[in-house]
Amino acid sequence: MYQKINTWKAMFLYTILAMAIVSCTTSNGEHSEANGTSMEVNKLPVDVIEAKELELNQEEILVGTIIPIQEVAIVSEVSQKITKIAFKDGDYVSKGQLLYKLNDADIRAKQKELQAELKLAQLNEQRYASLLKTEAIRQQEYDEIETKLHSLLAQVEFLNFQISKTEIRAPFSGNIGISKVDLGAYVYPGLELVNLQDQSKVKLNFLVPEKYLIQVKKGKSVSFTTQLSNEVHEAKIVAGNSGLDNQNRSLTVQAIADNSKNEFKGGMSAKINFSTLNEGTKGITIPSQALIPSEQGYSVFLLQEDRAKITAVTISNRTENEVTILSGINDGDKVIISNIMRLGDGTPVVEVTESN
């Protein structure tokens, strides 16, 4: 009987031990599973975009003025009455074409008188030259006749010059404006008669802010539109002023555009798209909410090995919705764009996907 009791005791202890082992194993498994679930729950969910490097086309909108490639106010150089207007208002005129004819009757009368004197002086010079060869006259007598001849020639040349001043001609080909004087009007030196413009090409004058001076280069192309339409036209920078304007700290820049279709008129306004980056500059564009400003500059959070890593960046341009990154982010990097205020450097994060 004693042996039976010992056998039952052994079986009872074995059962208790087995239950304890099973209980410990179950308890450890549940604890491990709970810790794993807790770690997943502690990761901050974030939205992420993949950075893609692209060639940047960053532009500043500037306002410019269109002016003709050449423009001049036609004026008279002498005081006289207009006897002929040789063009119609708004005509296209060629270089050298007669525009106004002034009265030259008095000058031509004087010219005829001098021509007669000149003819006589030339005959005298020929006779005296023959006599000088035979020593029939002195050298001094011949010199006096020759001097008179040269004087008359100079006077005739001056009168011809005066007559040319009574013919006002176009200095270049272009579009003539509306005459400001009528036939029979008495004009004087400096009085503006009409305006002449060469509009085969046009100049665009515009101001470039001081911060973009490095982008002003001779030969650089700029695009522009006018109030007439949204059609985009091209122009090339040909010159910049020697210095900045003291008032607005801007540089006056001039570009040239073709106007063979006669689309532009002097005085028109133009909206100019001025590129503020060097050609071929590459960068990455990300949403503005991903950018973190600080006293040291700007930074963003990148997703690396399930953690948020703060990274300093250099920006070029920022709008309400987007910011352009020039350095600090590489092509293919994952940029965190949500929960920014709750992140710190090294914070565990989990990327939110559509399946989540």
C-alpha positions as CSV (number, residue, x, y, z in Angstrom):
1,M,0.0,0.0,0.0
2,Y,2.8,2.3,0.8
3,Q,4.2,1.7,-2.6
4,K,0.9,2.7,-4.2
5,I,0.8,6.0,-2.3
6,N,4.3,6.9,-3.6
7,T,3.4,6.1,-7.1
8,W,0.3,8.5,-6.9
9,K,2.5,11.2,-5.4
10,A,5.0,10.9,-8.2
11,M,2.3,11.1,-10.9
12,F,0.8,14.2,-9.2
13,L,4.1,16.0,-9.0
14,Y,4.9,15.2,-12.7
15,T,1.5,16.6,-13.7
16,I,2.0,19.8,-11.7
17,L,5.5,20.2,-13.3
18,A,4.2,19.7,-16.8
19,M,1.4,22.3,-16.2
20,A,3.9,24.8,-14.9
21,I,6.2,24.3,-18.0
22,V,3.2,24.8,-20.4
23,S,2.1,27.8,-18.4
24,C,5.5,29.5,-18.6
25,T,5.8,28.8,-22.3
26,T,2.4,30.2,-23.0
27,S,3.1,33.3,-20.9
28,N,6.5,34.0,-22.6
29,G,4.9,33.7,-26.0
30,E,2.1,36.0,-25.2
31,H,4.5,38.6,-23.7
32,S,6.8,38.4,-26.8
33,E,3.8,38.9,-29.1
34,A,2.5,41.8,-27.0
35,N,6.0,43.5,-27.2
36,G,6.1,43.2,-31.0
37,T,2.6,44.7,-31.3
38,S,3.6,47.5,-29.0
39,M,6.7,48.3,-31.1
40,E,4.6,48.5,-34.3
41,V,2.0,50.7,-32.6
42,N,4.8,53.2,-31.4
43,K,6.0,53.8,-35.0
44,L,4.7,57.2,-36.3
45,P,2.8,56.8,-39.6
46,V,4.0,59.3,-42.3
47,D,3.4,60.1,-46.0
48,V,6.4,59.9,-48.2
49,I,7.3,61.0,-51.7
50,E,10.3,59.8,-53.8
51,A,12.6,62.6,-54.9
52,K,13.1,63.0,-58.6
53,E,15.8,65.3,-60.0
54,L,14.6,67.3,-63.0
55,E,16.0,70.2,-65.1
56,L,14.6,73.4,-63.5
57,N,12.9,76.2,-65.4
58,Q,12.5,78.9,-62.8
59,E,11.4,82.3,-64.1
60,E,10.6,85.8,-62.8
61,I,7.9,87.8,-64.5
62,L,9.2,91.3,-65.4
63,V,7.4,94.2,-67.1
64,G,9.1,95.9,-70.1
65,T,8.5,98.5,-72.8
66,I,8.7,97.9,-76.5
67,I,10.5,100.6,-78.6
68,P,11.5,100.7,-82.3
69,I,15.0,99.6,-83.3
70,Q,15.5,103.1,-84.7
71,E,13.4,106.3,-84.1
72,V,14.0,109.9,-85.0
73,A,12.2,113.2,-85.0
74,I,12.6,114.9,-88.4
75,V,13.5,118.6,-88.0
76,S,14.6,121.4,-90.3
77,E,18.1,122.8,-90.2
78,V,17.1,126.2,-91.8
79,S,14.4,128.7,-91.5
80,Q,12.2,128.6,-94.5
81,K,8.6,128.0,-95.8
82,I,7.4,124.5,-96.8
83,T,6.7,124.3,-100.5
84,K,6.1,120.5,-100.8
85,I,5.2,117.5,-98.5
86,A,6.3,114.4,-100.4
87,F,4.7,111.7,-98.4
88,K,1.3,110.6,-97.0
89,D,0.8,110.2,-93.2
90,G,1.6,106.7,-92.1
91,D,3.5,105.7,-95.3
92,Y,6.5,103.4,-95.4
93,V,9.4,105.5,-96.7
94,S,12.8,104.4,-98.0
95,K,16.2,105.8,-96.9
96,G,17.0,109.0,-98.8
97,Q,13.4,109.6,-99.9
98,L,12.3,113.2,-100.0
99,L,9.9,114.1,-97.2
100,Y,9.7,118.0,-97.2
101,K,10.8,120.6,-99.7
102,L,11.5,124.1,-98.5
103,N,11.5,127.3,-100.5
104,D,14.9,127.8,-102.2
105,A,14.1,130.5,-104.8
106,D,16.4,133.1,-103.3
107,I,19.3,130.6,-103.0
108,R,18.9,129.4,-106.6
109,A,18.9,133.1,-107.9
110,K,22.1,133.7,-106.1
111,Q,23.4,130.4,-107.5
112,K,22.8,131.5,-111.1
113,E,24.6,134.8,-110.5
114,L,27.6,133.0,-109.1
115,Q,27.6,130.5,-112.0
116,A,27.9,133.4,-114.5
117,E,30.8,134.9,-112.5
118,L,32.4,131.5,-112.2
119,K,32.2,130.9,-116.0
120,L,33.9,134.3,-116.6
121,A,36.6,133.5,-113.9
122,Q,37.4,130.2,-115.5
123,L,37.9,131.8,-119.0
124,N,40.1,134.5,-117.4
125,E,42.1,131.9,-115.6
126,Q,42.7,130.0,-118.9
127,R,43.8,133.2,-120.7
128,Y,46.1,134.3,-117.9
129,A,47.6,130.8,-117.8
130,S,48.5,131.1,-121.5
131,L,50.0,134.6,-121.0
132,L,52.0,133.4,-118.0
133,K,53.7,130.7,-120.2
134,T,54.8,133.4,-122.7
135,E,55.8,135.7,-119.8
136,A,53.4,138.4,-121.1
137,I,52.1,138.9,-117.5
138,R,53.6,138.6,-114.0
139,Q,53.0,135.7,-111.7
140,Q,51.2,137.9,-109.3
141,E,48.5,138.8,-111.9
142,Y,47.8,135.2,-112.6
143,D,47.7,134.4,-108.8
144,E,45.0,137.0,-108.3
145,I,42.8,135.5,-111.1
146,E,43.3,132.0,-109.8
147,T,42.4,133.1,-106.2
148,K,39.2,134.7,-107.4
149,L,38.3,131.5,-109.3
150,H,38.8,129.4,-106.2
151,S,36.7,131.9,-104.1
152,L,33.8,131.6,-106.6
153,L,34.0,127.8,-106.6
154,A,33.8,127.8,-102.8
155,Q,30.7,130.1,-102.9
156,V,29.0,127.9,-105.4
157,E,29.7,124.8,-103.2
158,F,28.3,126.6,-100.2
159,L,25.1,127.5,-102.1
160,N,24.7,123.9,-103.2
161,F,25.0,122.9,-99.6
162,Q,22.3,125.5,-98.6
163,I,20.0,124.1,-101.3
164,S,20.5,120.6,-100.0
165,K,19.3,121.8,-96.6
166,T,15.9,122.8,-98.2
167,E,15.4,119.1,-99.1
168,I,14.6,117.1,-96.0
169,R,15.0,113.4,-96.6
170,A,14.5,110.1,-94.6
171,P,17.7,109.1,-92.8
172,F,16.6,105.4,-92.8
173,S,13.7,103.3,-94.1
174,G,10.7,103.0,-91.8
175,N,7.2,104.1,-91.0
176,I,6.5,107.8,-91.1
177,G,4.1,109.3,-88.6
178,I,1.6,112.1,-88.9
179,S,3.0,115.4,-90.1
180,K,2.9,118.1,-87.5
181,V,3.2,120.9,-90.1
182,D,1.2,121.7,-93.2
183,L,2.1,122.9,-96.7
184,G,3.1,126.6,-96.6
185,A,4.1,126.5,-92.9
186,Y,7.2,128.5,-92.0
187,V,9.7,126.2,-90.2
188,Y,12.8,127.0,-88.2
189,P,15.8,124.9,-86.9
190,G,14.9,122.4,-84.3
191,L,11.1,122.4,-85.0
192,E,9.8,118.8,-85.0
193,L,8.1,118.1,-88.3
194,V,7.2,114.4,-88.2
195,N,8.4,111.2,-86.4
196,L,10.1,108.3,-88.3
197,Q,10.4,104.8,-86.9
198,D,12.2,101.7,-88.1
199,Q,10.0,98.8,-86.8
200,S,11.6,95.9,-88.6
201,K,13.0,94.9,-85.2
202,V,12.1,96.2,-81.8
203,K,13.9,96.7,-78.5
204,L,12.6,95.5,-75.2
205,N,13.7,97.6,-72.2
206,F,13.1,96.1,-68.7
207,L,14.5,96.2,-65.2
208,V,16.2,93.2,-63.6
209,P,16.4,93.1,-59.8
210,E,19.9,93.3,-58.2
211,K,19.7,89.7,-57.0
212,Y,19.5,88.3,-60.5
213,L,22.4,90.3,-62.0
214,I,24.5,87.2,-62.5
215,Q,21.8,85.9,-64.9
216,V,22.1,88.9,-67.2
217,K,24.2,87.7,-70.1
218,K,24.6,89.0,-73.6
219,G,22.9,86.7,-76.1
220,K,20.6,85.1,-73.5
221,S,17.1,84.4,-74.7
222,V,14.0,85.7,-73.0
223,S,10.4,85.0,-73.9
224,F,7.6,87.6,-73.7
225,T,4.0,88.2,-74.4
226,T,2.0,91.4,-75.1
227,Q,-1.5,92.6,-74.3
228,L,-2.6,91.6,-77.8
229,S,-2.5,87.8,-77.2
230,N,-0.9,85.0,-75.1
231,E,1.4,84.1,-78.0
232,V,5.0,83.7,-76.8
233,H,7.7,85.6,-78.6
234,E,11.5,85.4,-78.3
235,A,14.1,88.1,-77.8
236,K,17.9,88.1,-77.2
237,I,19.6,90.3,-74.6
238,V,22.1,92.7,-76.4
239,A,23.1,95.1,-73.6
240,G,22.7,96.2,-70.0
241,N,23.2,99.6,-68.4
242,S,26.6,100.5,-67.0
243,G,25.2,100.6,-63.4
244,L,22.2,100.1,-61.2
245,D,19.4,102.6,-60.7
246,N,20.0,104.2,-57.3
247,Q,16.2,104.3,-56.5
248,N,15.2,100.6,-57.1
249,R,18.6,98.9,-57.2
250,S,17.8,97.4,-60.6
251,L,19.6,97.1,-63.9
252,T,18.1,98.4,-67.1
253,V,18.5,95.6,-69.7
254,Q,17.8,95.7,-73.5
255,A,16.8,92.8,-75.7
256,I,16.1,92.7,-79.5
257,A,13.1,90.9,-81.1
258,D,12.2,90.4,-84.7
259,N,9.2,92.3,-85.9
260,S,9.0,91.3,-89.6
261,K,5.3,90.6,-89.2
262,N,4.7,94.1,-87.8
263,E,3.1,92.8,-84.7
264,F,4.6,95.3,-82.3
265,K,4.4,99.0,-82.0
266,G,6.6,101.4,-80.1
267,G,5.3,102.1,-76.6
268,M,3.6,98.7,-76.1
269,S,4.0,96.9,-72.8
270,A,5.5,93.4,-72.6
271,K,5.4,90.7,-69.9
272,I,8.9,89.2,-69.9
273,N,9.7,85.7,-68.5
274,F,13.2,86.0,-67.2
275,S,15.0,82.8,-66.2
276,T,16.7,83.2,-62.8
277,L,18.7,80.0,-63.1
278,N,21.7,78.9,-65.3
279,E,20.7,76.8,-68.2
280,G,20.8,73.1,-67.3
281,T,20.5,73.6,-63.6
282,K,18.9,70.6,-62.0
283,G,17.0,70.3,-58.7
284,I,14.2,68.6,-56.9
285,T,10.7,70.0,-56.2
286,I,8.9,68.9,-53.0
287,P,5.7,70.2,-51.2
288,S,6.3,73.3,-49.1
289,Q,4.9,71.6,-46.0
290,A,7.9,69.3,-45.9
291,L,10.4,72.2,-45.4
292,I,11.6,73.0,-41.9
293,P,12.9,76.5,-41.4
294,S,15.4,77.4,-38.6
295,E,18.0,80.0,-37.8
296,Q,20.7,77.9,-39.5
297,G,18.7,77.5,-42.7
298,Y,16.3,74.9,-44.0
299,S,16.0,71.2,-43.6
300,V,13.7,68.2,-44.3
301,F,13.1,64.7,-42.9
302,L,14.2,61.7,-45.0
303,L,13.0,58.2,-44.4
304,Q,16.0,55.9,-43.8
305,E,15.8,52.4,-42.2
306,D,12.3,53.1,-40.8
307,R,13.5,56.2,-39.0
308,A,13.2,59.9,-39.7
309,K,16.6,61.5,-40.5
310,I,16.8,65.4,-40.5
311,T,18.8,66.7,-43.5
312,A,20.0,70.3,-44.3
313,V,19.0,71.5,-47.7
314,T,19.6,74.5,-50.0
315,I,16.5,76.0,-51.6
316,S,16.2,78.1,-54.8
317,N,12.6,79.2,-54.9
318,R,9.6,78.8,-52.7
319,T,5.9,79.2,-53.3
320,E,2.8,78.5,-51.3
321,N,2.6,74.9,-52.5
322,E,6.1,73.9,-53.7
323,V,9.8,74.5,-52.9
324,T,12.8,73.9,-55.2
325,I,15.7,72.0,-53.6
326,L,19.1,72.6,-55.1
327,S,21.2,70.5,-52.8
328,G,20.8,68.1,-49.7
329,I,18.5,65.7,-51.4
330,N,19.5,63.0,-53.9
331,D,17.5,61.5,-56.7
332,G,15.5,58.6,-55.2
333,D,15.5,59.7,-51.6
334,K,12.3,59.3,-49.7
335,V,11.1,62.6,-48.3
336,I,8.6,62.7,-45.4
337,I,5.8,65.2,-46.1
338,S,3.4,64.6,-43.2
339,N,3.4,64.6,-39.3
340,I,6.5,66.9,-39.6
341,M,5.7,68.6,-36.2
342,R,5.8,65.3,-34.4
343,L,9.1,64.1,-35.8
344,G,12.6,64.3,-34.4
345,D,15.9,63.1,-35.7
346,G,15.8,59.2,-35.4
347,T,12.0,59.0,-34.6
348,P,10.7,55.5,-35.7
349,V,8.3,55.9,-38.5
350,V,6.2,53.7,-40.8
351,E,5.5,54.7,-44.4
352,V,1.8,55.0,-45.1
353,T,0.8,53.1,-48.2
354,E,-2.5,52.7,-50.0
355,S,-3.0,49.2,-48.5
356,N,-2.7,50.7,-45.0
